[in-house]
Structure formats: C-alpha cells, structure tokens
Amino acid sequence: MSRLKSLFETCHQDRRLALLPYLTVGYPSLPEMLDLAPALAEAGADALELGIPFSDPVADGPTIQRSTYQALRNGVSPELCLEAAGKLSGTISIPLLFMTYLNPILRYGAERFLNDARDAGVDGVIIPDLPADESAGVSELCAGRGMDLIQFVAPTSSDSRLEVISSQSRGFIYCVSLTGVTGARARLSQTLPQFLARVRQHSSLPRVVGFGISRPEHVGALQNIAEGAIVASGLIDVIDRAGKGHSVAEAMKYVASMKAQTRSDSPG
C-alpha cells in the first residue's frame, strides 16, 4: 500500500480531511525551507507538496511565481530539490510530493528523474501541464517505482474529461476549486460542492482541493464534500509577512489553525 493510500485511509477512519501544505523548494532560502518542512509536519501537515522552481509556472499566480523566482535566484535546481527531498524524507515521516512542470523532468530525463525522486523518498508527482491524454508513459514510469501520478480536474472539465482524467490519476485527484491560477481568495466558489459531487461520480479516489484555500474556514467548508486540502499561496504569504527569523513560528501557527478545521467535529 502506498503511503498516500494509507494516509487517506487513516484520515477517513479519523473522520478528518488531509492537510497538504505547499512549500517552494529553496524559498525563502534552502536552509529556511529545510527548517520549515519538519516544523509544518509537527504543526499537523499530513503530507507536503514541494514545488520545484521553474521559470514559466503557467498554473501559478503572483505569490507562487514570486517564490519560484526567488528560489531560482537562490540557485535552486532539480538536483538540489532532489537532495532536499532526500534530507527531508530522512527526518519526517509524512508523504512527500513533488509539484513540477514537465519541462524540467524532460530536461533531466524522465526515467532518471523518477528514479532519483523514488530514491529520495518522494511518494508522488504533480505535473500541471501534462495532459491526461499524454500521461500514460509517465504514469507507467511512476507506477513501476511505487509512486503516484496525481492529475488535475477543474470546474470546467466536462464529464467525459473527468472520466479520462480520473482513470489516469493515482493517489488522489487534485480538484482545482476555481477557474484561473493559484492564489489566496477571500471565499470559495459557491458551485464547489456540485463540482466535487461530479468528480465523485467518476472516481472513488480522494478529492483534494487546491487553489484559493487560504483561511481556516475554507478548510472547514470542505467537510463532507472532499477528502483533503492543499494550502499554498496563503502559507507563502504568511512566510513573507513573518520575515527572516520568524517564518517557522508563524508558519506553524498558520498550519495549526488550518489543521484545527480538518475534523468533522471541528468548531465552526
């Protein structure tokens, strides 16, 4: 059983959502990021999504773009991301996921990259610009290494597309909560419950909601309609505001506030 499957089974038994914070590898700096990751695990993160910096992050909004730009200026490369994952997998027990675009994987060499990711303790990969129709090769490479390839679905996905994408996804289905790019939002879409219900009609995999999940009440609103939440831009904003020397404490406080809303019996 993969660690992701085991995680979601545990969350189901505990009647709670899985919380998956996102960190850009090398932001604000590589040493700070390596301090942040275990701190977030201690604060209640169930898994971590580690973003590999890329110069053309088409699915990301200004906040994550800013973090990836800084990480690239810090000299962070896929090789350094793999080294960072290896260090983290040796110190924290929660699943690790890479979020990366297709170009860095192809440039590195897909088989070599996935071999190195597996050896670094990475449990799965999220590739926003890899269409489901063209993902069979990467999916097979992941499966052969005991890793999951997570696919995206969006509110604009037709039922036929949901069927195709669901059949190709492993680990969980990344449900984009809105149309557009990543970024903190004041409120969730009123049509999100209907969208997630449509996704369930096509797949029994856990539905993990991302894009715009930035407040504790957003996590609470996902109770009974999803199985997990990804917190990205909101967390980076907290790290930005905290500044050097305070980012770990503030990030832990933020993630703990999100975690408090993951249980079905959480106070509103």
C-alpha positions as a printed NumPy array, in Angstrom:
array([[  0.   ,   0.   ,   0.   ],
       [  1.35 ,   3.443,  -0.948],
       [  1.862,   5.962,   1.824],
       [ -0.726,   8.249,   0.227],
       [ -3.348,   5.492,   0.209],
       [ -2.52 ,   4.701,   3.816],
       [ -2.772,   8.383,   4.745],
       [ -6.237,   8.827,   3.27 ],
       [ -7.484,   5.599,   4.847],
       [ -6.303,   6.858,   8.219],
       [ -7.959,  10.236,   7.66 ],
       [-11.204,   8.506,   6.688],
       [-11.135,   6.422,   9.859],
       [-10.445,   9.563,  11.903],
       [-13.221,  11.458,  10.092],
       [-10.957,  14.304,   9.06 ],
       [ -9.534,  15.963,   5.989],
       [ -5.911,  15.504,   4.989],
       [ -3.948,  18.77 ,   5.095],
       [ -1.223,  19.203,   2.477],
       [  0.767,  22.451,   2.722],
       [  2.935,  23.58 ,  -0.195],
       [  6.493,  24.881,   0.005],
       [  8.642,  26.114,  -2.863],
       [ 11.981,  24.338,  -2.555],
       [ 14.626,  26.966,  -1.826],
       [ 12.251,  29.693,  -0.671],
       [ 12.866,  31.957,   1.181],
       [ 16.217,  30.161,   1.119],
       [ 17.129,  26.497,   1.009],
       [ 18.174,  26.34 ,   4.697],
       [ 14.97 ,  28.117,   5.783],
       [ 12.845,  25.794,   3.681],
       [ 14.561,  22.77 ,   5.222],
       [ 13.657,  24.185,   8.642],
       [ 10.072,  24.949,   7.617],
       [  9.201,  21.481,   6.315],
       [  9.663,  19.483,   9.554],
       [  8.067,  22.317,  11.507],
       [  4.933,  22.06 ,   9.364],
       [  4.859,  18.304,   9.906],
       [  4.995,  18.97 ,  13.644],
       [  2.181,  21.524,  13.31 ],
       [ -0.111,  18.942,  11.721],
       [  0.664,  18.664,   7.997],
       [ -0.36 ,  15.215,   6.739],
       [  1.831,  15.443,   3.624],
       [  3.974,  18.093,   1.97 ],
       [  3.862,  19.338,  -1.605],
       [  7.326,  20.505,  -2.622],
       [  7.421,  22.859,  -5.6  ],
       [ 10.377,  22.582,  -7.966],
       [ 11.131,  26.146,  -9.167],
       [ 10.501,  26.722, -12.88 ],
       [ 10.786,  29.867, -14.968],
       [  7.357,  29.547, -16.62 ],
       [  4.898,  28.323, -13.96 ],
       [  1.735,  28.721, -16.04 ],
       [ -0.686,  27.407, -13.392],
       [  0.636,  29.628, -10.623],
       [ -0.423,  33.094,  -9.575],
       [  1.745,  36.015,  -8.439],
       [  2.532,  34.66 ,  -4.961],
       [  3.965,  31.322,  -6.035],
       [  5.583,  32.93 ,  -9.083],
       [  7.387,  35.296,  -6.732],
       [  8.582,  32.418,  -4.558],
       [  9.822,  30.384,  -7.518],
       [ 11.614,  33.412,  -8.96 ],
       [ 13.426,  33.939,  -5.666],
       [ 14.284,  30.242,  -5.425],
       [ 15.747,  30.314,  -8.938],
       [ 17.789,  33.376,  -7.973],
       [ 18.989,  31.364,  -4.993],
       [ 20.392,  28.836,  -7.461],
       [ 17.879,  26.071,  -6.794],
       [ 17.835,  23.355,  -9.468],
       [ 16.034,  19.995,  -9.804],
       [ 19.212,  18.361,  -8.48 ],
       [ 19.066,  20.486,  -5.327],
       [ 15.338,  19.735,  -4.973],
       [ 16.081,  16.012,  -5.06 ],
       [ 18.795,  16.469,  -2.449],
       [ 16.382,  18.458,  -0.272],
       [ 13.702,  15.762,  -0.559],
       [ 16.255,  13.142,   0.435],
       [ 17.184,  15.117,   3.539],
       [ 13.538,  15.641,   4.497],
       [ 12.498,  12.019,   3.958],
       [ 15.175,  11.057,   6.442],
       [ 13.791,  13.325,   9.145],
       [  9.995,  13.407,   8.696],
       [  7.618,  10.504,   8.202],
       [  4.786,  12.116,   6.228],
       [  4.464,  11.617,   2.438],
       [  6.345,  13.986,   0.142],
       [  5.087,  15.088,  -3.263],
       [  6.889,  16.968,  -5.996],
       [  4.954,  19.633,  -7.88 ],
       [  6.818,  20.342, -11.088],
       [  6.227,  21.24 , -14.677],
       [  7.01 ,  18.838, -17.495],
       [  9.977,  20.697, -18.981],
       [ 12.351,  20.193, -16.01 ],
       [ 11.515,  16.477, -15.978],
       [ 12.188,  16.059, -19.694],
       [ 15.401,  18.044, -19.481],
       [ 16.583,  15.938, -16.547],
       [ 15.398,  12.725, -18.215],
       [ 12.053,  11.276, -17.104],
       [ 13.311,   7.845, -16.053],
       [ 16.368,   9.292, -14.322],
       [ 14.277,  11.927, -12.552],
       [ 11.733,   9.422, -11.272],
       [ 14.46 ,   7.014, -10.201],
       [ 16.153,   9.781,  -8.236],
       [ 12.832,  11.004,  -6.811],
       [ 11.998,   7.498,  -5.619],
       [ 15.435,   7.13 ,  -4.069],
       [ 14.923,  10.496,  -2.326],
       [ 11.736,   9.212,  -0.692],
       [  9.218,  11.07 ,  -2.866],
       [  5.783,   9.418,  -2.926],
       [  4.21 ,  11.102,  -5.935],
       [  4.411,  13.825,  -8.564],
       [  2.003,  16.549,  -9.646],
       [  2.577,  17.91 , -13.165],
       [  0.044,  20.651, -14.039],
       [  0.968,  20.937, -17.718],
       [  0.908,  17.2  , -18.501],
       [ -2.446,  16.428, -20.198],
       [ -4.1  ,  13.215, -19.086],
       [ -4.228,  12.042, -22.698],
       [ -0.432,  12.176, -22.871],
       [  0.334,  10.962, -19.354],
       [  0.322,   7.188, -19.848],
       [  4.108,   6.959, -20.247],
       [  4.875,   8.985, -17.124],
       [  2.123,   7.199, -15.22 ],
       [  3.655,   3.809, -16.039],
       [  7.112,   5.021, -15.029],
       [  5.711,   6.249, -11.704],
       [  3.771,   3.052, -11.053],
       [  6.843,   0.956, -11.751],
       [  8.627,   2.849,  -8.983],
       [  5.837,   2.734,  -6.44 ],
       [  4.975,   6.4  ,  -6.966],
       [  1.662,   8.103,  -7.737],
       [  0.974,  10.499, -10.605],
       [ -1.68 ,  12.958,  -9.446],
       [ -3.909,  14.543, -12.092],
       [ -5.845,  17.815, -12.126],
       [ -9.543,  18.338, -12.726],
       [-11.22 ,  21.736, -12.894],
       [-14.772,  23.098, -12.681],
       [-14.683,  23.482, -16.459],
       [-13.89 ,  19.77 , -17.014],
       [-16.677,  18.001, -18.88 ],
       [-17.97 ,  14.642, -17.703],
       [-16.067,  12.918, -20.497],
       [-12.84 ,  14.658, -19.437],
       [-13.464,  13.797, -15.803],
       [-13.752,  10.155, -16.834],
       [-10.47 ,  10.217, -18.75 ],
       [ -8.551,  12.149, -16.091],
       [ -9.903,  10.047, -13.234],
       [ -8.827,   6.853, -14.975],
       [ -5.246,   8.168, -15.228],
       [ -4.86 ,   9.576, -11.708],
       [ -3.305,   7.746,  -8.779],
       [ -3.027,   8.669,  -5.093],
       [ -5.712,  11.351,  -5.212],
       [ -7.383,  13.714,  -7.635],
       [ -6.294,  17.344,  -7.44 ],
       [ -9.517,  19.329,  -7.672],
       [ -8.957,  22.937,  -8.721],
       [-11.501,  24.975,  -6.789],
       [-11.839,  27.766,  -9.343],
       [-11.08 ,  28.881, -12.863],
       [ -7.75 ,  30.681, -13.008],
       [ -4.338,  30.418, -11.391],
       [ -3.248,  29.769,  -7.811],
       [ -3.63 ,  32.471,  -5.184],
       [ -5.315,  33.217,  -1.889],
       [ -9.016,  34.038,  -2.163],
       [-11.497,  35.587,   0.259],
       [-14.135,  32.898,  -0.291],
       [-14.644,  29.596,  -2.038],
       [-16.819,  29.141,  -5.104],
       [-20.494,  28.532,  -4.328],
       [-20.518,  25.817,  -7.001],
       [-17.632,  23.851,  -5.437],
       [-19.903,  21.243,  -3.767],
       [-21.587,  20.45 ,  -7.077],
       [-18.232,  20.189,  -8.834],
       [-16.834,  17.81 ,  -6.218],
       [-20.012,  15.714,  -6.417],
       [-19.467,  15.391, -10.165],
       [-15.884,  14.265,  -9.577],
       [-17.125,  11.568,  -7.187],
       [-19.386,  10.181,  -9.911],
       [-16.274,   9.329, -11.942],
       [-13.758,   8.247,  -9.321],
       [-13.511,   6.789,  -5.838],
       [-10.088,   8.372,  -5.293],
       [ -9.737,  11.009,  -2.563],
       [-10.625,  14.509,  -3.77 ],
       [ -8.072,  17.073,  -2.614],
       [ -8.977,  20.708,  -3.201],
       [ -6.398,  23.34 ,  -4.067],
       [ -6.171,  26.897,  -5.491],
       [ -7.546,  29.533,  -3.149],
       [ -7.582,  27.553,   0.121],
       [ -6.096,  30.181,   2.411],
       [ -8.252,  30.503,   5.543],
       [ -9.28 ,  28.069,   8.297],
       [-12.927,  28.499,   7.365],
       [-12.106,  27.346,   3.82 ],
       [-10.839,  24.049,   5.226],
       [-13.911,  23.752,   7.438],
       [-16.171,  24.3  ,   4.415],
       [-14.675,  21.223,   2.727],
       [-16.017,  18.894,   5.419],
       [-18.192,  16.144,   3.91 ],
       [-17.525,  17.234,   0.327],
       [-13.783,  16.475,  -0.062],
       [-11.036,  14.388,   1.473],
       [ -8.185,  16.879,   1.605],
       [ -6.984,  20.443,   1.172],
       [ -3.813,  21.949,  -0.291],
       [ -2.666,  25.242,   1.21 ],
       [ -0.112,  27.074,  -0.907],
       [ -0.26 ,  30.819,  -1.609],
       [ -1.765,  31.619,   1.792],
       [  1.146,  29.882,   3.504],
       [  3.717,  31.669,   1.364],
       [  2.045,  34.982,   2.217],
       [  2.436,  34.143,   5.921],
       [  6.11 ,  33.315,   5.41 ],
       [  6.584,  36.593,   3.51 ],
       [  4.975,  38.69 ,   6.23 ],
       [  6.849,  36.962,   9.042],
       [ 10.297,  37.736,   7.688],
       [ 13.603,  36.1  ,   8.437],
       [ 13.855,  34.564,  11.881],
       [ 10.091,  34.414,  12.421],
       [  8.856,  32.385,   9.449],
       [  8.937,  28.981,  11.155],
       [  6.886,  30.046,  14.174],
       [  4.317,  31.946,  12.096],
       [  4.019,  29.156,   9.518],
       [  3.465,  26.607,  12.283],
       [  0.766,  28.774,  13.841],
       [ -0.95 ,  29.178,  10.456],
       [ -0.874,  25.466,   9.612],
       [ -2.11 ,  24.57 ,  13.101],
       [ -5.093,  26.91 ,  12.594],
       [ -5.896,  25.098,   9.347],
       [ -5.422,  21.689,  10.953],
       [ -7.93 ,  22.603,  13.666],
       [-10.633,  22.741,  10.99 ],
       [ -9.918,  19.357,   9.414],
       [-12.05 ,  17.259,  11.767],
       [-15.748,  16.723,  11.169],
       [-16.414,  17.767,  14.764],
       [-14.306,  20.944,  14.495],
       [-15.903,  24.091,  15.928],
       [-17.037,  26.499,  13.236]])
